[in-house]
Structures are given as C-alpha cells and as structure tokens.
Amino acid sequence: MATEELTKPSSLPPYPQMIMEAIDAVKEADGANKSTISKYMESKYGELGGTHTDLLNHHLTAMKDSGELVFVKNNYLRPSSDAPPKRGRGRPPKPKDAQAAVVAPSPSPRPRGRPKKDPNAPPAAKKAKSSAPAAAPPSGRPRGRPKKVQPLQNGVEA
C-alpha cells in the first residue's frame, strides 16, 4: 500500500516533462521558482497527490545536477546555448594531450633514491683525527656539557 501512495497516476506525463512545460509556460526572463512550477502543474493536471512536493524536489535537483536546468537566484531556467559547460566540484582534470598518450614515457636517466653501495669496492680510508682543531684555538675548556659533580659524602668529595 505504501508503494501505491508513492507512485503517480499513469495518465500523467513524466515529471521532467511537466517541469519543462511549466518553465516554458511562465515565460519569464529569470525563470520560474519551485512554487510557480508547482502551481502551474496543479492547475493543468489537477490534484497530483501527497508526494507531489517530494517528487518535484527530487526531479528538480536531479535535473539541476544533470545540467538540464540551471538554478539562478532561487529560480530554475533552461540553460542557454552560449553558456559555459557546468563544472563539478574540485579542481578540473588536466586536459588530455593526444600526442602524449600515444608516446610511451621514457625511463628516467637515473633511478630514484640513494644509489646502492658497490659490494666489490675497497673499503674507504678512515679520516685521521687531529688533536688540535684547525678552525679555533683551544680555550682550555672541553666541548659540550660539563660532567656532573658527585655530592659530598662524610665531608669527602667522591
């Protein structure tokens, strides 16, 4: 019984056709809003049932998303022939280059990442440490954080 309420009578034309008729009949430059479309459909086809508003909303959004209708300032109208194509959300895809698709990409001249070590190479010579730094003269203090001083125990430093 619930499916009988949701279906429209078979004597009516499809909703998209009725919506287009209503928009054409209004003949306004800025299109027709949802209530105007609904009033026209009810005046022409009589009582459309309790689910008329839900069906109208569904078909209007579907037609808007598919590009059959344009939604401007709360009004629906037919898209003009000189209008740019409707874009979806997000960044547009890169244009397909016909010649780049035909030519296979050439392998890079060298592989990515760090090169592997040569297992047959002789071991590298270790650098000799110099006792005095070449850049700055010694100041008498060692580099880095000083060592911890042990607390006094029985008056004697450990």
C-alpha positions in Angstrom: 0.0 0.0 0.0 2.9 2.3 0.7 4.2 1.9 -2.9 0.8 2.9 -4.3 1.0 6.2 -2.5 4.4 7.0 -3.8 3.7 6.3 -7.5 2.0 9.0 -9.6 -1.1 8.2 -11.7 -0.1 6.6 -15.1 -2.2 9.2 -17.1 0.3 12.0 -16.2 3.4 12.7 -18.3 6.8 12.2 -16.6 7.8 14.9 -14.0 10.7 16.2 -16.1 8.4 16.8 -19.0 5.8 18.6 -16.7 8.6 20.7 -15.2 9.9 21.8 -18.6 6.3 22.7 -19.7 5.8 24.8 -16.6 9.1 26.7 -17.1 8.2 27.4 -20.8 4.7 28.5 -19.9 5.8 31.0 -17.3 8.0 32.8 -19.9 9.9 35.0 -17.6 13.5 36.0 -18.3 14.7 35.0 -14.9 13.0 31.5 -14.9 10.4 30.1 -12.5 10.7 29.2 -8.8 9.6 26.0 -7.2 6.2 27.3 -6.1 5.4 28.7 -9.5 6.2 25.4 -11.2 4.1 23.5 -8.6 1.1 25.8 -9.0 1.2 25.5 -12.8 1.4 21.7 -12.7 -1.5 21.5 -10.2 -3.6 23.9 -12.3 -3.0 22.0 -15.5 -3.1 18.4 -14.2 -5.3 18.7 -11.2 -4.5 17.2 -7.8 -1.1 15.4 -8.0 -1.2 13.6 -4.7 0.5 13.9 -1.3 4.0 13.1 -2.6 3.9 15.8 -5.3 6.3 18.2 -3.4 8.8 15.4 -2.7 8.7 14.2 -6.3 9.0 17.8 -7.5 12.0 18.4 -5.3 13.7 15.2 -6.3 13.2 15.8 -10.0 14.3 19.5 -9.8 17.5 18.6 -8.1 18.2 15.7 -10.4 17.6 17.9 -13.5 19.8 20.7 -11.9 22.6 18.2 -11.2 22.5 16.7 -14.7 22.6 20.1 -16.4 19.1 20.1 -17.9 18.1 23.1 -15.7 20.1 26.0 -14.3 19.4 27.3 -10.8 20.0 31.0 -10.5 18.7 33.2 -7.7 16.2 30.7 -6.4 14.8 30.2 -10.0 15.0 27.3 -12.4 15.5 28.0 -16.1 16.7 26.3 -19.2 20.4 26.6 -19.9 21.3 29.0 -22.7 23.2 27.7 -25.7 26.1 30.1 -25.2 26.5 29.3 -21.5 29.8 27.6 -20.5 29.5 23.9 -19.5 28.7 23.2 -15.9 31.7 22.3 -13.8 31.7 19.9 -10.9 33.3 20.4 -7.5 37.0 20.4 -7.0 39.9 21.0 -9.3 39.2 20.4 -13.0 41.1 17.5 -14.6 44.2 18.2 -16.7 43.5 18.4 -20.4 44.3 15.2 -22.3 47.2 15.6 -24.7 46.6 13.3 -27.7 50.3 13.1 -28.6 51.4 12.4 -25.0 49.0 9.5 -24.8 50.5 7.8 -27.9 54.2 8.2 -26.9 55.2 6.0 -24.0 57.0 7.8 -21.2 60.8 7.3 -21.4 62.5 5.9 -18.3 64.4 8.5 -16.3 68.1 8.7 -16.8 68.8 7.5 -13.3 66.7 5.7 -10.7 65.1 7.4 -7.7 66.6 7.3 -4.3 70.0 6.8 -2.8 72.4 4.7 -5.0 73.3 1.3 -3.7 76.9 0.6 -2.4 79.2 -1.3 -4.7 79.9 -4.6 -2.9 83.2 -5.0 -4.8 84.5 -1.6 -3.9 87.5 -1.5 -1.5 86.7 0.0 2.0 87.1 3.7 2.3 90.1 5.0 4.2 89.2 6.5 7.6 90.0 10.1 8.3 92.7 10.8 10.8 91.6 12.9 13.8 93.8 15.9 14.5 94.4 16.7 18.1 94.0 20.4 17.7 91.0 21.9 15.8 92.0 23.9 12.8 89.3 26.5 13.0 89.5 27.8 16.6 92.4 27.8 19.1 91.8 25.7 22.2 90.3 27.7 25.1 91.3 25.3 27.8 87.8 24.1 28.4 86.5 20.8 26.8 83.5 21.0 24.4 80.0 20.1 25.5 78.1 19.9 28.8 80.3 19.6 31.9 80.2 16.3 33.8 78.1 16.0 37.0 79.8 16.7 40.2 79.2 14.0 42.9 77.7 15.2 46.2 79.9 15.3 49.3 79.8 12.2 51.5 81.1 12.4 55.0 82.9 15.6 54.2 84.9 14.0 51.4 84.3 14.6 47.7 83.9 11.3 45.9 
